[in-house]
Amino acid sequence: MNEVLDKLEALCAKREYCVSDIRRKAIERLDGDRRKAEELVQSLIENKFVDDARYASAFAREKSGLQGWGPIKIRFQLRAKGISDSIISEALEEVDPLKAQARLEKLLENKWRSLSDDPQGRLKLIKFALSRGYEYEETEPLIKRITAR
């Protein structure tokens, strides 16, 4: 069991993991022994190797900044990992709204280049923005400006 703990600690030292991901890895490495896996997970939490708040913050910043995800998609993905709404809200507050807006505008401009000749281009651009996790009200002014050029 110490060997598995050492391997999980090494994994956590390389990058952030949430509790649910580490629990799954522990169960896999212990051949389905949930009781022992939970002991390992508790040890990792107590020793600060795993922290859902830290994971959620890193996840939100990365997905917003690098991949251009909006708050809806980020919230959905973090909920799927079993992270509480309060932690998710705190993580989303760390995302710089001006940078997120600039990233969204750049994504929409790039997408519009490939859709501008399409009669359904504007609708497809709206669907694209929604699929990235942005609200319609937030994207509509940008889309109007981009498609009017």
C-alpha atoms as one frame of an Amber mdcrd trajectory, in Angstrom:
protein
   0.000   0.000   0.000   2.912   2.378   0.663   4.162   1.749  -2.854   0.816
   2.828  -4.304   0.796   5.896  -2.046   4.288   6.837  -3.228   3.209   6.524
  -6.876   0.105   8.621  -6.295   2.149  11.270  -4.490   4.555  11.344  -7.429
   1.631  11.816  -9.835   0.228  14.654  -7.734   3.627  16.328  -7.556   3.707
  16.557 -11.362   0.280  18.124 -11.901  -2.996  18.920 -10.198  -5.609  16.221
  -9.697  -9.044  16.440  -8.141 -10.155  14.065  -5.406 -12.411  12.044  -7.723
  -9.599  11.428 -10.252  -7.140  10.353  -7.553  -9.772   8.140  -5.932 -10.325
   6.410  -9.286  -6.572   5.937  -9.783  -6.173   4.573  -6.254  -9.014   2.081
  -6.745  -7.478   0.926 -10.040  -4.032   0.448  -8.503  -5.464  -1.393  -5.499
  -7.486  -3.772  -7.684 -10.847  -2.382  -6.605 -10.254  -2.183  -2.835 -12.320
   0.928  -2.112 -11.609   1.001   1.628  -7.834   1.078   1.186  -8.160   3.516
  -1.696 -10.144   5.894   0.497  -7.422   5.708   3.169  -4.830   6.683   0.562
  -6.987   9.517  -0.737  -7.460  10.882   2.792  -3.708  10.765   3.322  -3.135
  12.660   0.071  -5.687  15.297   1.081  -4.209  15.704   4.576  -0.713  16.112
   3.143  -1.960  18.660   0.584  -1.119  16.546  -2.460  -4.750  16.805  -3.570
  -6.951  19.861  -3.188 -10.175  20.362  -5.147 -10.027  24.156  -4.784  -6.499
  24.294  -6.167  -7.450  21.898  -8.981 -10.584  23.872  -9.890  -8.654  27.148
 -10.017  -5.967  25.711 -12.266  -8.580  24.007 -14.461 -10.650  27.192 -14.875
  -7.631  29.347 -15.717  -6.263  26.810 -18.191  -9.512  26.076 -20.001 -10.454
  29.739 -20.206  -7.043  31.028 -21.201  -5.716  28.318 -23.469  -8.795  26.691
 -24.929 -11.242  29.566 -24.810 -13.903  27.829 -22.764 -16.651  29.887 -21.195
 -17.921  29.669 -17.634 -20.828  27.355 -18.451 -18.619  24.664 -19.969 -16.017
  24.994 -17.198 -18.717  24.706 -14.505 -20.218  21.654 -16.225 -16.860  19.869
 -16.484 -15.921  20.598 -12.865 -19.323  19.387 -11.640 -18.744  16.167 -13.559
 -15.578  15.730 -11.464 -17.658  15.995  -8.279 -16.412  19.426  -7.269 -18.799
  21.531  -5.182 -20.554  24.576  -6.605 -18.951  26.881  -4.038 -15.448  25.784
  -5.065 -16.389  26.119  -8.743 -17.693  29.651  -8.200 -14.474  30.656  -6.435
 -12.412  29.179  -9.281 -14.425  31.028 -11.921 -13.870  34.305 -10.053 -10.135
  33.863 -10.666 -10.601  33.954 -14.444  -9.774  37.398 -15.789 -12.979  38.543
 -17.559 -11.133  40.911 -19.898  -8.752  38.184 -21.072 -11.644  35.742 -21.446
 -13.576  38.280 -23.524 -10.544  38.920 -25.733 -10.006  35.172 -26.167 -13.657
  34.680 -27.114 -13.500  37.505 -29.637 -10.398  36.027 -31.248 -12.023  32.564
 -31.425 -15.165  34.001 -33.006 -13.180  36.046 -35.540 -11.179  32.974 -36.567
 -14.314  30.855 -36.843 -16.094  33.564 -38.843 -13.345  33.481 -41.487 -14.352
  29.923 -42.348 -18.094  30.643 -42.155 -18.448  34.063 -43.786 -19.525  32.629
 -47.163 -21.976  30.189 -45.591 -25.642  31.329 -45.651 -26.019  29.716 -42.212
 -22.702  31.203 -41.039 -24.106  33.525 -38.400 -26.207  30.754 -36.865 -23.224
  28.411 -36.889 -21.123  31.080 -35.198 -23.740  31.432 -32.456 -23.807  27.644
 -31.986 -20.018  27.620 -31.841 -19.982  30.245 -29.079 -22.652  28.390 -27.109
 -20.778  25.095 -27.462 -17.712  26.794 -25.981 -19.711  27.562 -22.836 -20.699
  31.178 -23.309 -24.162  32.633 -22.817 -26.062  34.010 -25.796 -26.448  37.446
 -24.194 -22.692  37.658 -23.754 -21.824  36.617 -27.307 -24.531  38.375 -29.320
 -22.898  41.849 -29.332 -19.561  40.337 -30.385 -21.176  38.272 -33.116 -23.036
  41.293 -34.469 -19.822  43.281 -34.608 -17.783  40.459 -36.198 -20.394  39.534
 -38.826 -20.974  43.183 -39.798 -17.357  43.623 -40.923
